[in-house]
Amino acid sequence: MIPVSAEEIKEFWRDFCKRQGVVQTARAAGERRIDDDPEYWADHTMWDLLEAVSSPRGA
């Protein structure tokens, strides 16, 4: 795995959210998830993260 910082993942997440029109509450929840476990989210797609924060228990 290529090392990626939490900030780099969040930048990717922000760009993804902008392209997909993701609402601000989901964006913020995604950033919290990234901060909690950046290694996990470095290894998963942004669609996975969006699905995680969009589920009833995700945000």
N, C-alpha and C positions, 0 to 999 in steps of 0.2 A: 504494500500500500504506500502511496506517495503521501508524505506528511502534508497536512493542510491545517492551517490555523482556524480557530473558531471564527475569527473575523472574516477570513476568506470564504468560509461556508456561508456566513451571514450575507456577505456581498452577493454571492450566487443566489441565495434565497431571495434577497430584495429584488434582484433583476428578474428572477422567475416570477415573483409576485406581480411586478410591474407589467410584465408581458401577458400574464394570465388574468389580470384584473382582480387579484385577491384582496379581500377587504382588510382594513387595518387591524381589526381584532385578531384575525387569523395570522397576519404578518407578525404581530407582537408575540403571539403564542408560539409561533415557529422559532422566533429568535430565542425565546426562553428555553425551548426544547434543545436548540443548538448549544446554548450556554451550559445546559445541564449535562450534555453528553456529546461533545463535538466529534469524537472519534466514531461514534455510532452513525451520526448523520453525514459524516464524510464518506461513509460506505453505503449510503442509501440515496435514492432519488428524491428530488424535490417534490415529485408527485406523492411519494410515500409520506413525506413530512406534511404535505397539505392534507392528505387523507387522515393522518394522525391528529392534526389540530382541528379538523373539521368534524370529527366524530363527536358524539354527545359528551364523551368523557375526556376528549382531547385538549380542549382549551383551558 
